[in-house]
Amino acid sequence: MPLGDILVIKDGHKTAAAGVAEMVAENWTGEKMSLAIGAESGAGKSEIAHQVASNLFKSDLALNPHFPDELVNRCPEMEIML
């Protein structure tokens, strides 16, 4: 992660991510897909996103997680939106 955060992935994150990954895999048509995970600060969005990516990678589906903080770093004009 670019911000130096340390992810602590617990069983709850794994359970949530498994459900999301299963839903994505069932609905993926071969086209590009965006997945947004939203919740309050500290809710575990990053942990779930990384676990979803890991689960889908194991299923030969690639997912590249991005985070709002990265968008601000890449697109300063988006800072207004956040």
Backbone hydrogen bonds, N-H to C=O, Kabsch-Sander energy under -0.5 kcal/mol:
donor,donor_aa,acceptor,acceptor_aa,energy
4,G,1,M,-1.1
7,L,5,D,-0.6
9,I,7,L,-0.6
10,K,8,V,-0.7
14,K,10,K,-2.1
15,T,11,D,-2.5
16,A,12,G,-2.3
17,A,13,H,-2.8
18,A,14,K,-2.2
19,G,15,T,-1.7
20,V,16,A,-2.1
21,A,17,A,-3.2
22,E,18,A,-2.1
23,M,19,G,-2.0
24,V,20,V,-2.6
25,A,21,A,-2.7
26,E,22,E,-2.2
27,N,23,M,-1.5
28,W,24,V,-1.3
38,G,36,A,-0.5
43,A,40,E,-1.8
48,I,44,G,-2.5
49,A,45,K,-2.8
50,H,46,S,-2.5
51,Q,47,E,-2.1
52,V,48,I,-2.9
53,A,49,A,-2.4
54,S,50,H,-2.2
55,N,51,Q,-2.7
56,L,52,V,-2.7
57,F,53,A,-2.3
58,K,54,S,-1.8
59,S,55,N,-0.8
59,S,56,L,-0.5
60,D,57,F,-1.7
61,L,56,L,-3.2
70,E,67,F,-1.2
71,L,67,F,-1.5
72,V,68,P,-1.8
73,N,69,D,-1.7
74,R,70,E,-2.2
75,C,71,L,-3.2
78,M,75,C,-2.5
79,E,76,P,-1.6
80,I,77,E,-0.8
81,M,78,M,-0.8
82,L,78,M,-1.4
